[in-house]
Amino acid sequence: MDTGPFLKAAAICSDVIEGKDGVLSLIRIIDRLTITAAGTQLPAELPPQKYPLKIVLMLISGRARGSHSAAIRIEQPDTTSRPCWSGTVFLEGEDRGANVVIALEAEFPQEGLYWFDLYFDDARITRMPFRVIYQRAGAGPA
C-alpha cells in the first residue's frame, strides 16, 4: 500500500454534512457511547443496543486507479468479528481522492471495546476504536 491509496481520514461521527462543493463537515466525532439505564431491576449485563452512526473514509489515490473493493468489519469485545459494510470505491489517481460516507445502524450486543476495521482490496488499512459503556443507576430513596 506504499503507492496508494493513502488514508486522509477515518472517523466515526453522529452526522455528516456535504456542501454543494463536495466538502464534508463531520459533526460530533465520537469514539464512545454511554448507555444509561435507571430503575430498580436492571439487568447486570448490557442488553443488545442499536445506535445510528456515520463512518467517514477519506482516501487519496496516489498511484491507485480504478474500482477497488472496500469493507468494514466490527471486532467485538469478545474478539469475534462480523462484517458491517462492503462496497466499491473508484479512484482517479494522483491527488484525487474519494470520500465514502457510510450510514449504519450499528448493533452492540455487549459492553466493552469494539474495533471498526477498514479493509481496502482485502488488506486492513486502519482500525477505529469505539467503546460502549453501560451505566446502571438504581432508584433513590422514597
C-alpha positions as CSV (number, residue, x, y, z in Angstrom):
1,M,0.0,0.0,0.0
2,D,3.0,2.3,-0.2
3,T,1.9,3.5,-3.6
4,G,-1.7,4.3,-2.6
5,P,-4.3,4.7,-1.8
6,F,-3.5,6.8,1.3
7,L,-5.9,7.3,4.2
8,K,-6.6,11.0,4.7
9,A,-9.2,10.5,7.5
10,A,-11.3,7.8,9.0
11,A,-13.8,8.8,11.7
12,I,-17.0,7.7,13.4
13,C,-19.4,10.5,13.9
14,S,-23.0,11.4,14.6
15,D,-23.7,13.2,11.3
16,V,-22.1,14.5,8.1
17,I,-23.0,17.5,6.0
18,E,-21.8,17.6,2.4
19,G,-21.7,21.0,0.9
20,K,-22.6,21.8,-2.7
21,D,-18.9,21.9,-3.5
22,G,-18.4,18.3,-2.2
23,V,-16.6,19.4,1.0
24,L,-17.6,17.3,4.1
25,S,-18.3,18.6,7.6
26,L,-18.1,15.9,10.3
27,I,-20.5,16.5,13.2
28,R,-19.7,15.1,16.6
29,I,-16.7,12.8,16.0
30,I,-17.2,10.1,18.7
31,D,-15.3,7.1,20.0
32,R,-17.5,6.1,22.9
33,L,-21.2,5.6,23.7
34,T,-22.5,5.6,27.2
35,I,-25.8,3.8,27.7
36,T,-27.5,4.7,30.9
37,A,-30.3,2.7,32.5
38,A,-32.3,3.7,35.6
39,G,-34.7,1.7,37.7
40,T,-34.9,-0.9,40.4
41,Q,-34.5,-4.2,38.5
42,L,-31.8,-3.6,35.9
43,P,-30.0,-6.4,34.0
44,A,-26.4,-6.9,35.2
45,E,-25.3,-7.1,31.5
46,L,-26.0,-4.6,28.8
47,P,-29.0,-5.7,26.7
48,P,-28.2,-5.6,22.9
49,Q,-28.4,-2.0,21.7
50,K,-28.7,-0.4,18.2
51,Y,-27.2,3.0,17.6
52,P,-27.1,5.1,14.4
53,L,-23.5,6.0,13.3
54,K,-21.9,7.5,10.3
55,I,-18.4,6.3,9.3
56,V,-16.4,8.6,7.1
57,L,-13.5,7.4,5.0
58,M,-11.4,9.9,3.0
59,L,-8.9,8.3,0.6
60,I,-6.2,9.9,-1.6
61,S,-5.5,7.8,-4.7
62,G,-1.7,8.0,-5.1
63,R,-0.9,5.5,-7.9
64,A,-4.1,3.5,-7.2
65,R,-6.7,3.9,-10.0
66,G,-10.0,2.4,-10.9
67,S,-12.6,0.5,-8.9
68,H,-11.5,-1.2,-5.7
69,S,-13.3,-3.2,-3.0
70,A,-13.6,-1.7,0.5
71,A,-15.1,-3.3,3.6
72,I,-15.6,-2.6,7.3
73,R,-15.7,-5.4,9.9
74,I,-16.5,-4.9,13.6
75,E,-14.5,-6.8,16.1
76,Q,-16.5,-7.1,19.3
77,P,-15.1,-7.1,22.9
78,D,-15.1,-10.9,22.9
79,T,-12.8,-10.8,19.8
80,T,-15.5,-12.2,17.4
81,S,-15.7,-10.3,14.2
82,R,-18.5,-9.7,11.8
83,P,-18.9,-7.8,8.5
84,C,-20.8,-4.5,8.7
85,W,-20.4,-2.9,5.3
86,S,-18.8,-3.5,1.9
87,G,-18.7,-1.5,-1.3
88,T,-16.7,-0.3,-4.2
89,V,-14.5,2.8,-4.3
90,F,-13.5,4.5,-7.6
91,L,-10.1,6.2,-7.6
92,E,-8.9,8.6,-10.3
93,G,-5.2,8.6,-9.3
94,E,-2.6,11.1,-8.1
95,D,-4.0,13.7,-5.7
96,R,-7.6,12.9,-6.5
97,G,-9.5,11.2,-3.7
98,A,-12.7,9.6,-2.7
99,N,-14.9,10.3,0.2
100,V,-17.1,7.5,1.5
101,V,-19.9,8.2,4.0
102,I,-21.5,5.1,5.4
103,A,-24.7,5.3,7.5
104,L,-25.0,2.4,9.9
105,E,-27.5,1.2,12.5
106,A,-24.7,-0.4,14.5
107,E,-25.6,-3.2,16.9
108,F,-23.7,-3.5,20.2
109,P,-24.6,-6.8,21.9
110,Q,-22.2,-6.2,24.9
111,E,-20.3,-3.6,26.8
112,G,-16.6,-3.0,26.0
113,L,-14.2,-2.0,23.3
114,Y,-15.2,-2.5,19.6
115,W,-12.9,-2.1,16.7
116,F,-14.1,-0.9,13.2
117,D,-11.6,-2.4,10.8
118,L,-11.3,-0.8,7.3
119,Y,-10.2,-3.1,4.5
120,F,-9.1,-2.0,1.0
121,D,-8.7,-4.8,-1.6
122,D,-8.7,-7.3,1.4
123,A,-5.8,-5.6,3.2
124,R,-6.6,-3.9,6.5
125,I,-5.5,-0.3,6.3
126,T,-6.7,1.1,9.7
127,R,-8.7,0.4,12.9
128,M,-11.1,2.8,14.6
129,P,-11.8,2.1,18.3
130,F,-15.3,2.6,19.8
131,R,-16.1,1.9,23.5
132,V,-19.6,1.1,24.7
133,I,-20.1,1.8,28.4
134,Y,-23.2,0.5,30.4
135,Q,-24.1,2.6,33.4
136,R,-26.8,1.4,35.8
137,A,-28.5,3.9,38.2
138,G,-30.8,2.4,40.9
139,A,-33.8,4.2,42.2
140,G,-33.2,6.6,45.0
141,P,-34.8,6.5,48.4
142,A,-38.5,7.3,48.7
